[in-house]
């Protein structure tokens, strides 16, 4: 039996946005709480493949974890398909500004947030499709090892939905906090292979699981974080 362990971490808290929708914009994050990153360094496996997205907040978070480790920092694999959802023309706007527009697009989005496409952006169902394809591709590539992936709230929800075979609207129900850990384990018979994940993707964001099975070992774990008064 071959086990591939995914350790998902949402990036450190974003700063300087004042309540604006940032989506897949490249914005700054706060990595000053060394106790959090020290706890993550102790929790995560010593040897693993590290995956980040093209957005700098995932890279900065991964670097902050490695500053607390005795081991040299490994190279990070960059995977664009695990980046945050693109909210298109709504990015850089506040929720109050969008609500004031009273647009039909904004009203429909809150009625069906998984399927609706923000103007100039992408739906959460589309995020589920690309994340499912990337998870399948990387699970085959790094089969039998540990994969630490510093990503974003949307893609981590999509990965959980992928592992559990959920429709996109149900995957949106997961709480995913900054610097929290989610663990997904994939099991496959030795030598087992299957078709490309993208070819197996269904309609409306549904993705068929890779050959084998998934186990959800942990969701949104924050035991490594110091208690706040």
Z-matrix of the N, CA and C atoms (Angstrom, degrees):
N
C 1 1.475
C 2 1.528 1 109.92
N 3 1.315 2 116.49 1 130.15
C 4 1.464 3 122.16 2 178.15
C 5 1.529 4 109.17 3 -103.19
N 6 1.329 5 117.00 4 125.90
C 7 1.463 6 122.32 5 -179.62
C 8 1.527 7 109.01 6 -114.78
N 9 1.302 8 116.14 7 125.82
C 10 1.467 9 122.57 8 175.21
C 11 1.520 10 107.74 9 -114.47
N 12 1.317 11 116.68 10 120.84
C 13 1.464 12 121.76 11 -174.42
C 14 1.535 13 110.22 12 -104.41
N 15 1.324 14 115.31 13 123.68
C 16 1.470 15 121.86 14 176.11
C 17 1.521 16 109.29 15 -101.68
N 18 1.323 17 116.03 16 124.57
C 19 1.461 18 122.95 17 175.15
C 20 1.535 19 107.00 18 -110.14
N 21 1.321 20 116.53 19 101.53
C 22 1.461 21 121.44 20 -178.55
C 23 1.524 22 110.16 21 -92.30
N 24 1.330 23 116.81 22 134.64
C 25 1.467 24 122.04 23 177.31
C 26 1.521 25 108.13 24 -131.20
N 27 1.310 26 116.22 25 127.96
C 28 1.462 27 118.81 26 172.13
C 29 1.531 28 108.14 27 -78.51
N 30 1.300 29 116.78 28 140.89
C 31 1.461 30 123.50 29 -176.98
C 32 1.533 31 112.66 30 -57.15
N 33 1.313 32 116.37 31 167.19
C 34 1.468 33 123.00 32 177.62
C 35 1.533 34 110.37 33 -64.28
N 36 1.342 35 117.73 34 160.58
C 37 1.466 36 120.67 35 -176.19
C 38 1.533 37 112.70 36 -58.71
N 39 1.313 38 115.03 37 137.94
C 40 1.466 39 121.83 38 177.18
C 41 1.525 40 109.29 39 -75.84
N 42 1.317 41 116.94 40 145.24
C 43 1.468 42 122.06 41 179.24
C 44 1.526 43 109.85 42 -126.71
N 45 1.349 44 114.00 43 157.54
C 46 1.460 45 120.63 44 172.37
C 47 1.509 46 115.87 45 79.07
N 48 1.334 47 118.03 46 14.96
C 49 1.470 48 119.24 47 -177.38
C 50 1.523 49 113.55 48 -103.00
N 51 1.338 50 117.75 49 -14.12
C 52 1.477 51 122.20 50 174.82
C 53 1.526 52 112.59 51 49.57
N 54 1.325 53 116.24 52 46.33
C 55 1.458 54 120.29 53 176.08
C 56 1.512 55 115.32 54 79.02
N 57 1.318 56 117.62 55 9.75
C 58 1.464 57 119.81 56 -179.65
C 59 1.526 58 110.97 57 -85.08
N 60 1.310 59 115.73 58 150.40
C 61 1.454 60 121.62 59 176.33
C 62 1.518 61 108.13 60 -73.25
N 63 1.326 62 116.73 61 121.79
C 64 1.468 63 118.16 62 -177.77
C 65 1.529 64 112.97 63 -110.27
N 66 1.327 65 118.57 64 -24.44
C 67 1.458 66 120.44 65 173.66
C 68 1.520 67 113.06 66 49.74
N 69 1.341 68 115.98 67 -120.93
C 70 1.468 69 118.93 68 -178.73
C 71 1.527 70 112.71 69 -101.16
N 72 1.345 71 116.56 70 22.20
C 73 1.462 72 119.36 71 170.84
C 74 1.528 73 108.60 72 -70.54
N 75 1.323 74 115.95 73 151.30
C 76 1.467 75 120.32 74 179.98
C 77 1.523 76 108.27 75 -89.32
N 78 1.324 77 116.87 76 100.10
C 79 1.457 78 122.28 77 -175.47
C 80 1.526 79 109.49 78 -120.13
N 81 1.345 80 116.08 79 163.52
C 82 1.463 81 121.78 80 -176.37
C 83 1.530 82 111.61 81 -77.20
N 84 1.333 83 115.98 82 157.45
C 85 1.458 84 121.32 83 176.00
C 86 1.522 85 109.58 84 -133.65
N 87 1.328 86 115.95 85 162.02
C 88 1.464 87 122.77 86 -176.71
C 89 1.524 88 109.95 87 -100.80
N 90 1.325 89 116.47 88 109.82
C 91 1.472 90 121.93 89 179.45
C 92 1.532 91 111.18 90 -110.99
N 93 1.323 92 117.36 91 29.47
C 94 1.461 93 120.76 92 -173.52
C 95 1.528 94 113.96 93 -82.55
N 96 1.337 95 118.33 94 -18.12
C 97 1.466 96 120.81 95 -176.13
C 98 1.528 97 109.39 96 -82.95
N 99 1.313 98 116.55 97 87.56
C 100 1.458 99 121.11 98 -174.60
C 101 1.520 100 112.95 99 -63.09
N 102 1.327 101 117.48 100 -28.81
C 103 1.468 102 119.82 101 -179.68
C 104 1.526 103 111.07 102 -62.97
N 105 1.321 104 117.43 103 -37.56
C 106 1.461 105 121.39 104 178.57
C 107 1.523 106 110.41 105 -63.57
N 108 1.322 107 116.33 106 -45.90
C 109 1.463 108 119.93 107 -177.04
C 110 1.532 109 111.85 108 -73.64
N 111 1.328 110 116.37 109 -29.42
C 112 1.457 111 119.77 110 174.43
C 113 1.534 112 109.59 111 -65.90
N 114 1.331 113 115.94 112 -41.17
C 115 1.459 114 119.81 113 176.92
C 116 1.518 115 112.29 114 -64.14
N 117 1.334 116 117.06 115 -41.61
C 118 1.453 117 120.55 116 177.14
C 119 1.528 118 111.07 117 -62.85
N 120 1.310 119 116.64 118 -41.78
C 121 1.468 120 120.74 119 179.82
C 122 1.525 121 111.18 120 -59.85
N 123 1.336 122 117.26 121 -36.07
C 124 1.458 123 121.26 122 179.42
C 125 1.526 124 111.62 123 -76.80
N 126 1.331 125 116.80 124 -29.06
C 127 1.465 126 121.37 125 -175.94
C 128 1.527 127 112.38 126 -80.44
N 129 1.317 128 117.32 127 -34.68
C 130 1.462 129 121.73 128 -172.64
C 131 1.530 130 111.57 129 -81.58
N 132 1.337 131 117.54 130 155.58
C 133 1.473 132 120.42 131 -179.49
C 134 1.524 133 111.69 132 -63.47
N 135 1.321 134 116.00 133 148.76
C 136 1.457 135 121.21 134 -178.35
C 137 1.531 136 111.59 135 -68.84
N 138 1.316 137 116.59 136 -37.75
C 139 1.455 138 120.66 137 179.60
C 140 1.516 139 109.40 138 -118.18
N 141 1.319 140 116.73 139 123.38
C 142 1.461 141 121.23 140 -177.80
C 143 1.518 142 109.51 141 -162.42
N 144 1.314 143 115.37 142 162.48
C 145 1.458 144 121.71 143 167.92
C 146 1.518 145 107.84 144 -87.06
N 147 1.323 146 116.94 145 131.03
C 148 1.457 147 121.16 146 -178.42
C 149 1.526 148 109.74 147 -105.27
N 150 1.333 149 114.62 148 129.38
C 151 1.462 150 121.73 149 -178.98
C 152 1.525 151 108.74 150 -121.95
N 153 1.310 152 116.99 151 133.40
C 154 1.464 153 123.15 152 175.70
C 155 1.524 154 107.80 153 -127.79
N 156 1.331 155 116.37 154 175.34
C 157 1.461 156 121.14 155 176.02
C 158 1.533 157 108.65 156 -106.24
N 159 1.331 158 118.78 157 172.40
C 160 1.465 159 119.69 158 179.17
C 161 1.527 160 114.03 159 -66.98
N 162 1.328 161 118.58 160 -10.98
C 163 1.464 162 121.23 161 -178.54
C 164 1.525 163 109.96 162 -82.90
N 165 1.321 164 116.25 163 132.38
C 166 1.464 165 121.27 164 -169.36
C 167 1.519 166 113.44 165 -63.53
N 168 1.333 167 118.64 166 -24.10
C 169 1.467 168 118.80 167 -178.67
C 170 1.525 169 111.95 168 -65.16
N 171 1.329 170 118.22 169 -27.65
C 172 1.465 171 119.21 170 175.49
C 173 1.525 172 110.97 171 -75.54
N 174 1.322 173 116.78 172 -37.48
C 175 1.466 174 120.53 173 178.10
C 176 1.525 175 110.23 174 -65.88
N 177 1.335 176 117.33 175 -44.93
C 178 1.468 177 121.37 176 -179.71
C 179 1.531 178 110.81 177 -62.44
N 180 1.327 179 116.55 178 -38.49
C 181 1.460 180 120.10 179 179.02
C 182 1.526 181 110.66 180 -66.11
N 183 1.332 182 116.79 181 -45.05
C 184 1.471 183 120.45 182 178.28
C 185 1.527 184 110.70 183 -61.57
N 186 1.328 185 117.33 184 -41.12
C 187 1.465 186 120.82 185 178.83
C 188 1.523 187 110.91 186 -64.40
N 189 1.351 188 116.93 187 -38.94
C 190 1.467 189 120.52 188 179.78
C 191 1.526 190 111.09 189 -63.98
N 192 1.335 191 116.92 190 -36.87
C 193 1.474 192 119.95 191 176.45
C 194 1.523 193 110.30 192 -65.02
N 195 1.321 194 116.62 193 -44.11
C 196 1.463 195 119.98 194 -176.09
C 197 1.524 196 112.87 195 -70.40
N 198 1.300 197 117.63 196 -22.85
C 199 1.473 198 119.12 197 174.88
C 200 1.515 199 111.34 198 -65.71
N 201 1.337 200 117.52 199 -18.44
C 202 1.461 201 121.94 200 -179.49
C 203 1.531 202 112.40 201 -98.45
N 204 1.324 203 116.82 202 6.08
C 205 1.465 204 121.27 203 -178.00
C 206 1.524 205 110.43 204 -109.89
N 207 1.329 206 115.96 205 151.58
C 208 1.463 207 120.43 206 178.52
C 209 1.522 208 111.43 207 -80.96
N 210 1.337 209 116.56 208 -16.52
C 211 1.456 210 120.81 209 -176.94
C 212 1.520 211 111.63 210 -83.06
N 213 1.334 212 118.05 211 153.29
C 214 1.462 213 120.66 212 175.27
C 215 1.531 214 110.32 213 -63.30
N 216 1.316 215 115.47 214 149.38
C 217 1.462 216 119.61 215 178.80
C 218 1.528 217 109.79 216 -72.97
N 219 1.340 218 117.90 217 125.17
C 220 1.466 219 119.62 218 179.38
C 221 1.533 220 109.85 219 -79.72
N 222 1.317 221 117.44 220 166.40
C 223 1.467 222 119.12 221 172.91
C 224 1.527 223 109.65 222 -66.73
N 225 1.323 224 116.48 223 146.24
C 226 1.454 225 120.92 224 178.55
C 227 1.530 226 109.35 225 -98.80
N 228 1.326 227 116.78 226 130.99
C 229 1.461 228 120.77 227 172.05
C 230 1.527 229 107.82 228 -81.33
N 231 1.321 230 117.56 229 131.37
C 232 1.464 231 122.28 230 -178.41
C 233 1.524 232 108.66 231 -101.26
N 234 1.335 233 116.04 232 124.01
C 235 1.466 234 121.32 233 -178.08
C 236 1.536 235 109.59 234 -123.98
N 237 1.325 236 116.04 235 106.49
C 238 1.464 237 121.37 236 -176.85
C 239 1.528 238 112.17 237 -65.37
N 240 1.338 239 118.32 238 -30.12
C 241 1.458 240 120.69 239 -177.14
C 242 1.525 241 113.09 240 -72.59
N 243 1.332 242 117.65 241 -5.06
C 244 1.468 243 120.80 242 177.11
C 245 1.529 244 111.75 243 -105.47
N 246 1.341 245 116.80 244 13.69
C 247 1.465 246 121.38 245 178.54
C 248 1.529 247 110.51 246 -76.99
N 249 1.329 248 115.20 247 167.69
C 250 1.465 249 121.93 248 -176.75
C 251 1.528 250 111.65 249 -69.12
N 252 1.323 251 115.36 250 161.21
C 253 1.463 252 122.58 251 178.48
C 254 1.522 253 111.47 252 -60.42
N 255 1.318 254 116.22 253 141.11
C 256 1.461 255 122.91 254 177.13
C 257 1.527 256 108.20 255 -91.28
N 258 1.338 257 116.63 256 113.77
C 259 1.456 258 121.38 257 179.30
C 260 1.527 259 112.44 258 -93.02
N 261 1.316 260 116.65 259 12.85
C 262 1.455 261 121.78 260 171.00
C 263 1.519 262 114.28 261 56.41
N 264 1.348 263 115.73 262 -129.21
C 265 1.465 264 121.78 263 -175.20
C 266 1.524 265 112.87 264 -67.81
N 267 1.340 266 117.46 265 -14.33
C 268 1.465 267 119.90 266 179.97
C 269 1.524 268 112.40 267 -79.64
N 270 1.302 269 117.93 268 -16.70
C 271 1.459 270 120.60 269 -179.13
C 272 1.529 271 110.11 270 -65.11
N 273 1.318 272 116.01 271 140.88
C 274 1.466 273 126.34 272 -176.07
C 275 1.521 274 112.93 273 80.04
N 276 1.334 275 118.41 274 0.52
C 277 1.468 276 121.67 275 176.25
C 278 1.532 277 109.47 276 -100.69
N 279 1.329 278 116.75 277 151.97
C 280 1.456 279 120.41 278 174.28
C 281 1.526 280 109.34 279 -85.83
N 282 1.329 281 116.00 280 161.41
C 283 1.465 282 119.82 281 177.07
C 284 1.521 283 110.61 282 -62.84
N 285 1.330 284 117.04 283 -35.49
C 286 1.468 285 120.42 284 179.04
C 287 1.531 286 110.76 285 -64.72
N 288 1.318 287 116.89 286 -40.66
C 289 1.469 288 120.17 287 178.40
C 290 1.525 289 111.12 288 -64.10
N 291 1.317 290 116.49 289 -41.25
C 292 1.460 291 119.74 290 178.85
C 293 1.520 292 111.30 291 -67.47
N 294 1.329 293 116.06 292 -40.59
C 295 1.455 294 120.00 293 179.23
C 296 1.528 295 110.71 294 -63.90
N 297 1.332 296 116.45 295 -36.77
C 298 1.463 297 120.55 296 -179.66
C 299 1.525 298 112.04 297 -66.33
N 300 1.323 299 117.30 298 -26.54
C 301 1.465 300 120.43 299 179.09
C 302 1.528 301 111.90 300 -70.52
N 303 1.341 302 115.45 301 -26.02
C 304 1.463 303 121.55 302 -179.35
C 305 1.534 304 112.00 303 51.27
N 306 1.302 305 115.79 304 39.77
C 307 1.465 306 119.88 305 -178.12
C 308 1.524 307 110.61 306 -77.55
N 309 1.332 308 115.87 307 152.05
C 310 1.463 309 121.02 308 177.81
C 311 1.521 310 110.72 309 -64.42
N 312 1.347 311 116.73 310 -35.29
C 313 1.467 312 120.28 311 179.39
C 314 1.525 313 111.04 312 -60.76
N 315 1.336 314 116.34 313 -44.23
C 316 1.466 315 121.28 314 -177.96
C 317 1.520 316 110.92 315 -66.63
N 318 1.337 317 117.65 316 -40.44
C 319 1.463 318 120.70 317 179.36
C 320 1.530 319 110.68 318 -66.30
N 321 1.320 320 117.45 319 -42.80
C 322 1.463 321 120.58 320 179.32
C 323 1.524 322 111.64 321 -64.91
N 324 1.331 323 115.85 322 -34.13
C 325 1.462 324 119.64 323 -178.54
C 326 1.522 325 110.95 324 -59.97
N 327 1.313 326 118.15 325 -41.65
C 328 1.457 327 120.53 326 -178.16
C 329 1.519 328 112.46 327 -77.18
N 330 1.338 329 118.03 328 -18.01
C 331 1.457 330 121.21 329 175.06
C 332 1.526 331 111.52 330 -80.95
N 333 1.324 332 116.72 331 -33.01
C 334 1.468 333 120.77 332 -179.72
C 335 1.506 334 110.62 333 -145.29
N 336 1.341 335 118.68 334 68.42
C 337 1.470 336 121.52 335 -170.52
C 338 1.518 337 115.04 336 -63.70
N 339 1.327 338 118.51 337 -22.71
C 340 1.467 339 119.48 338 -178.04
C 341 1.523 340 111.85 339 -76.87
N 342 1.319 341 116.85 340 -33.35
C 343 1.460 342 120.22 341 -173.55
C 344 1.526 343 113.73 342 -100.10
N 345 1.320 344 117.85 343 -24.53
C 346 1.463 345 120.20 344 -176.07
C 347 1.530 346 110.90 345 -72.93
N 348 1.315 347 115.74 346 142.93
C 349 1.466 348 122.01 347 -178.90
C 350 1.531 349 109.05 348 -105.35
N 351 1.337 350 118.98 349 114.60
C 352 1.463 351 120.02 350 174.89
C 353 1.533 352 109.82 351 -58.58
N 354 1.326 353 118.64 352 145.40
C 355 1.465 354 120.18 353 -178.86
C 356 1.528 355 111.53 354 -54.28
N 357 1.317 356 116.54 355 122.59
C 358 1.456 357 121.02 356 -179.92
C 359 1.513 358 114.43 357 76.94
N 360 1.333 359 118.15 358 6.92
C 361 1.459 360 121.08 359 -176.41
C 362 1.515 361 112.62 360 -121.59
N 363 1.344 362 116.35 361 -147.37
C 364 1.456 363 121.60 362 -179.03
C 365 1.523 364 109.44 363 -138.73
N 366 1.315 365 116.53 364 154.19
C 367 1.457 366 121.80 365 177.17
C 368 1.525 367 110.63 366 -80.61
N 369 1.337 368 115.69 367 162.73
C 370 1.469 369 119.18 368 174.01
C 371 1.525 370 110.18 369 -66.32
N 372 1.328 371 117.96 370 -30.71
C 373 1.464 372 120.41 371 175.80
C 374 1.521 373 110.45 372 -60.40
N 375 1.332 374 117.64 373 -38.65
C 376 1.468 375 120.88 374 176.90
C 377 1.524 376 110.78 375 -66.18
N 378 1.337 377 116.61 376 -38.10
C 379 1.467 378 120.36 377 175.64
C 380 1.528 379 109.65 378 -59.69
N 381 1.338 380 116.95 379 -43.29
C 382 1.464 381 120.77 380 179.71
C 383 1.523 382 111.44 381 -60.55
N 384 1.308 383 117.11 382 -38.61
C 385 1.467 384 119.73 383 -179.41
C 386 1.529 385 110.67 384 -66.43
N 387 1.329 386 116.88 385 -47.79
C 388 1.469 387 117.91 386 -177.26
C 389 1.527 388 111.96 387 -70.70
N 390 1.328 389 117.70 388 -35.78
C 391 1.461 390 120.27 389 177.85
C 392 1.529 391 110.10 390 -66.71
N 393 1.324 392 117.35 391 -43.70
C 394 1.455 393 120.31 392 178.77
C 395 1.517 394 112.06 393 -59.25
N 396 1.336 395 116.16 394 -42.07
C 397 1.467 396 120.05 395 178.63
C 398 1.528 397 110.80 396 -65.22
N 399 1.338 398 117.08 397 -42.04
C 400 1.462 399 120.72 398 -179.30
C 401 1.521 400 111.60 399 -66.94
N 402 1.321 401 116.91 400 -41.72
C 403 1.469 402 120.28 401 178.90
C 404 1.526 403 110.41 402 -61.44
N 405 1.325 404 117.07 403 -43.27
C 406 1.459 405 119.59 404 178.25
C 407 1.518 406 112.20 405 -62.80
N 408 1.332 407 115.89 406 -43.38
C 409 1.467 408 120.89 407 -179.27
C 410 1.529 409 111.44 408 -64.12
N 411 1.333 410 116.57 409 -45.57
C 412 1.460 411 120.46 410 -177.26
C 413 1.533 412 112.05 411 -74.65
N 414 1.328 413 117.09 412 -30.85
C 415 1.466 414 119.80 413 176.63
C 416 1.526 415 110.26 414 -64.16
N 417 1.317 416 116.43 415 -38.89
C 418 1.468 417 118.86 416 175.64
C 419 1.534 418 110.78 417 -69.02
N 420 1.332 419 116.27 418 -40.72
C 421 1.466 420 120.16 419 -176.32
C 422 1.523 421 111.84 420 -65.50
N 423 1.334 422 116.59 421 -40.72
C 424 1.465 423 121.04 422 -176.10
C 425 1.525 424 111.55 423 -110.06
N 426 1.316 425 115.92 424 31.30
C 427 1.462 426 122.33 425 -176.59
C 428 1.520 427 111.98 426 -52.48
N 429 1.337 428 115.48 427 132.15
C 430 1.451 429 121.45 428 175.89
C 431 1.516 430 114.93 429 86.98
N 432 1.322 431 117.72 430 2.43
C 433 1.460 432 120.63 431 -178.53
C 434 1.512 433 112.73 432 -118.96
N 435 1.329 434 115.05 433 -172.70
C 436 1.461 435 122.42 434 174.79
C 437 1.523 436 108.66 435 -101.62
N 438 1.329 437 115.82 436 133.91
C 439 1.464 438 121.99 437 177.31
C 440 1.522 439 107.86 438 -119.74
N 441 1.329 440 116.92 439 115.30
C 442 1.463 441 121.68 440 174.80
C 443 1.526 442 106.75 441 -97.35
N 444 1.312 443 116.76 442 116.68
C 445 1.467 444 121.40 443 -176.69
C 446 1.518 445 110.03 444 -117.72
N 447 1.329 446 117.04 445 114.01
C 448 1.462 447 121.84 446 174.76
C 449 1.520 448 106.67 447 -92.20
N 450 1.317 449 116.01 448 113.22
C 451 1.454 450 121.05 449 -171.97
C 452 1.529 451 110.11 450 -136.48
N 453 1.325 452 116.96 451 -141.64
C 454 1.463 453 123.14 452 -170.88
C 455 1.526 454 109.56 453 -134.63
N 456 1.328 455 115.93 454 165.79
C 457 1.459 456 120.22 455 -177.18
C 458 1.515 457 113.75 456 -57.10
N 459 1.339 458 117.41 457 -47.51
C 460 1.460 459 120.96 458 -178.00
C 461 1.521 460 113.25 459 -61.54
N 462 1.324 461 118.80 460 -53.12
C 463 1.462 462 119.86 461 178.62
C 464 1.524 463 114.24 462 -61.89
N 465 1.332 464 119.09 463 -32.93
C 466 1.469 465 119.85 464 178.05
C 467 1.526 466 109.70 465 -68.63
N 468 1.339 467 117.62 466 -39.53
C 469 1.472 468 119.93 467 174.10
C 470 1.533 469 110.00 468 -62.04
N 471 1.325 470 116.04 469 -40.79
C 472 1.467 471 120.22 470 178.86
C 473 1.524 472 111.15 471 -63.05
N 474 1.330 473 117.56 472 -39.88
C 475 1.468 474 121.09 473 178.94
C 476 1.528 475 110.89 474 -65.05
N 477 1.328 476 117.25 475 -39.47
C 478 1.459 477 120.39 476 176.08
C 479 1.528 478 110.45 477 -63.88
N 480 1.321 479 116.36 478 -43.56
C 481 1.457 480 119.55 479 177.81
C 482 1.517 481 111.77 480 -61.95
N 483 1.313 482 116.10 481 -38.66
C 484 1.464 483 121.81 482 177.99
C 485 1.524 484 110.85 483 -62.11
N 486 1.325 485 116.62 484 -47.27
C 487 1.470 486 120.76 485 -178.67
C 488 1.525 487 111.88 486 -64.95
N 489 1.336 488 116.62 487 -35.20
C 490 1.460 489 120.85 488 -175.94
C 491 1.524 490 113.67 489 -95.05
N 492 1.331 491 116.79 490 -3.08
C 493 1.455 492 120.08 491 -178.97
C 494 1.516 493 113.38 492 68.77
N 495 1.341 494 116.75 493 33.76
C 496 1.461 495 121.17 494 -177.58
C 497 1.523 496 111.47 495 -88.28
N 498 1.325 497 116.04 496 152.99
C 499 1.458 498 120.40 497 169.53
C 500 1.532 499 108.13 498 -72.26
N 501 1.342 500 118.06 499 153.46
C 502 1.467 501 120.49 500 -175.53
C 503 1.519 502 114.84 501 -54.15
N 504 1.342 503 117.75 502 -37.95
C 505 1.468 504 118.20 503 -177.71
C 506 1.519 505 111.90 504 -65.46
N 507 1.336 506 117.90 505 -29.59
C 508 1.456 507 120.75 506 177.99
C 509 1.524 508 110.68 507 -76.92
N 510 1.317 509 117.39 508 -34.39
C 511 1.467 510 120.34 509 179.53
C 512 1.520 511 111.55 510 -64.27
N 513 1.332 512 117.40 511 -26.52
C 514 1.467 513 120.98 512 178.88
C 515 1.530 514 112.36 513 -66.92
N 516 1.325 515 117.83 514 -12.37
C 517 1.466 516 121.04 515 -176.01
C 518 1.525 517 113.53 516 -76.36
N 519 1.335 518 118.11 517 -14.35
C 520 1.466 519 120.24 518 -177.78
C 521 1.520 520 111.32 519 -74.44
N 522 1.331 521 115.97 520 137.93
C 523 1.468 522 122.05 521 170.81
C 524 1.525 523 108.10 522 -86.93
N 525 1.326 524 116.65 523 125.72
C 526 1.462 525 121.60 524 178.94
C 527 1.528 526 107.56 525 -129.93
N 528 1.320 527 116.96 526 108.13
C 529 1.454 528 121.81 527 -175.37
C 530 1.525 529 111.96 528 -94.12
N 531 1.314 530 115.58 529 160.33
C 532 1.463 531 120.61 530 177.22
C 533 1.521 532 110.52 531 -60.53
N 534 1.328 533 115.91 532 134.72
C 535 1.468 534 124.68 533 177.56
C 536 1.527 535 113.68 534 66.86
N 537 1.326 536 117.96 535 8.67
C 538 1.463 537 120.46 536 176.00
C 539 1.527 538 109.59 537 -83.87
N 540 1.340 539 115.76 538 156.13
C 541 1.470 540 122.48 539 -175.35
C 542 1.527 541 110.40 540 -110.76
N 543 1.318 542 115.33 541 133.99
C 544 1.462 543 122.76 542 172.70
C 545 1.525 544 107.57 543 -122.94
N 546 1.349 545 117.73 544 130.33
C 547 1.474 546 122.12 545 -176.64
C 548 1.521 547 110.31 546 -115.32
N 549 1.317 548 115.52 547 125.27
C 550 1.457 549 122.50 548 175.55
C 551 1.525 550 108.57 549 -123.68
N 552 1.330 551 117.07 550 128.11
C 553 1.464 552 121.91 551 180.00
C 554 1.520 553 109.60 552 -111.33
N 555 1.326 554 116.07 553 131.34
C 556 1.461 555 120.88 554 176.42
C 557 1.526 556 109.91 555 -107.87
N 558 1.343 557 115.73 556 131.57
C 559 1.463 558 122.32 557 -179.52
C 560 1.521 559 109.48 558 -113.83
N 561 1.319 560 116.39 559 132.89
C 562 1.460 561 121.68 560 176.93
C 563 1.517 562 109.38 561 -143.05
N 564 1.310 563 115.59 562 147.35
C 565 1.460 564 119.59 563 173.81
C 566 1.524 565 108.91 564 -64.64
N 567 1.307 566 117.62 565 145.20
C 568 1.465 567 121.34 566 -179.64
C 569 1.526 568 110.07 567 -56.07
N 570 1.351 569 114.46 568 128.05
C 571 1.453 570 120.03 569 179.07
C 572 1.508 571 114.45 570 81.57
N 573 1.329 572 117.45 571 2.57
C 574 1.462 573 120.80 572 -177.64
C 575 1.516 574 110.48 573 -74.73
N 576 1.299 575 117.80 574 132.30
C 577 1.459 576 122.45 575 178.34
C 578 1.512 577 109.32 576 -132.20
N 579 1.314 578 116.45 577 168.19
C 580 1.463 579 119.87 578 179.19
C 581 1.504 580 110.73 579 -158.50
N 582 1.339 581 117.89 580 177.71
C 583 1.458 582 121.61 581 -179.16
C 584 1.509 583 112.06 582 -67.51
N 585 1.307 584 115.44 583 163.67
C 586 1.452 585 121.61 584 -179.80
C 587 1.519 586 110.63 585 -60.20
N 588 1.355 587 116.09 586 138.90
C 589 1.465 588 120.22 587 -178.41
C 590 1.519 589 112.01 588 -56.61
N 591 1.340 590 116.38 589 -41.69
C 592 1.455 591 119.04 590 -178.51
C 593 1.512 592 112.07 591 -61.43
N 594 1.325 593 118.24 592 -34.70
C 595 1.447 594 121.78 593 179.34
C 596 1.514 595 111.47 594 -71.22
N 597 1.343 596 116.70 595 -23.31
C 598 1.460 597 120.63 596 -177.73
C 599 1.517 598 112.26 597 -93.90
N 600 1.347 599 117.15 598 -1.54
C 601 1.462 600 120.14 599 -176.62
C 602 1.524 601 110.54 600 -68.38
N 603 1.318 602 115.43 601 137.50
C 604 1.457 603 120.27 602 177.55
C 605 1.517 604 111.45 603 -93.01
N 606 1.300 605 116.39 604 -166.43
C 607 1.456 606 121.56 605 -178.28
C 608 1.527 607 110.64 606 -82.75
N 609 1.328 608 115.60 607 162.41
C 610 1.460 609 123.28 608 172.24
C 611 1.521 610 113.01 609 56.25
N 612 1.349 611 116.06 610 33.80
C 613 1.448 612 118.82 611 173.46
C 614 1.510 613 114.91 612 88.01
N 615 1.333 614 119.65 613 -2.94
C 616 1.454 615 120.22 614 179.43
C 617 1.527 616 109.29 615 -76.41
N 618 1.321 617 116.93 616 137.86
C 619 1.459 618 120.48 617 177.72
C 620 1.512 619 109.68 618 -126.54
N 621 1.311 620 116.04 619 135.99
C 622 1.454 621 119.86 620 174.88
C 623 1.517 622 108.86 621 -74.03
N 624 1.338 623 116.64 622 142.11
C 625 1.455 624 119.87 623 179.24
C 626 1.515 625 111.31 624 -70.01
N 627 1.321 626 117.84 625 156.63
C 628 1.457 627 120.36 626 175.76
C 629 1.516 628 109.85 627 -66.52
N 630 1.331 629 115.65 628 166.01
C 631 1.459 630 120.01 629 177.37
C 632 1.527 631 108.03 630 -58.48
N 633 1.324 632 116.82 631 129.50
C 634 1.458 633 121.04 632 -174.62
C 635 1.509 634 109.77 633 115.59
N 636 1.318 635 116.94 634 -153.56
C 637 1.467 636 120.84 635 -178.25
C 638 1.521 637 110.35 636 -147.74
N 639 1.343 638 114.66 637 161.72
C 640 1.464 639 121.44 638 -179.19
C 641 1.522 640 110.56 639 -113.74
N 642 1.315 641 115.29 640 148.29
C 643 1.463 642 122.29 641 169.93
C 644 1.516 643 108.20 642 -126.03
N 645 1.331 644 116.65 643 132.40
C 646 1.458 645 121.64 644 175.16
C 647 1.525 646 107.35 645 -91.06
N 648 1.328 647 116.74 646 106.63
C 649 1.459 648 121.21 647 -175.61
C 650 1.524 649 112.51 648 -86.56
N 651 1.338 650 117.22 649 -29.89
C 652 1.471 651 120.84 650 -178.62
C 653 1.518 652 109.04 651 -164.83
N 654 1.339 653 116.04 652 146.92
C 655 1.463 654 121.48 653 178.02
C 656 1.524 655 109.10 654 -132.89
N 657 1.331 656 116.31 655 125.32
C 658 1.466 657 122.17 656 171.94
C 659 1.533 658 112.70 657 57.61
N 660 1.320 659 116.55 658 43.68
C 661 1.468 660 121.60 659 -178.06
C 662 1.528 661 109.75 660 -77.08
N 663 1.323 662 116.39 661 131.25
C 664 1.467 663 122.08 662 179.67
C 665 1.522 664 111.63 663 -128.56
N 666 1.339 665 116.66 664 23.04
C 667 1.472 666 120.73 665 -176.80
C 668 1.524 667 111.41 666 -63.03
N 669 1.338 668 117.38 667 -22.02
C 670 1.467 669 121.02 668 -179.07
C 671 1.521 670 112.50 669 -79.07
N 672 1.329 671 117.11 670 -7.96
C 673 1.467 672 120.06 671 -174.83
C 674 1.516 673 110.74 672 -91.60
N 675 1.339 674 118.08 673 138.57
C 676 1.468 675 120.04 674 178.17
C 677 1.514 676 111.05 675 -67.01
N 678 1.340 677 116.25 676 145.50
C 679 1.449 678 120.16 677 178.26
C 680 1.519 679 110.60 678 -69.10
N 681 1.340 680 115.06 679 142.46
C 682 1.462 681 120.49 680 178.53
C 683 1.520 682 110.20 681 -96.22
N 684 1.326 683 116.86 682 144.81
C 685 1.477 684 118.64 683 179.37
C 686 1.523 685 111.45 684 -66.91
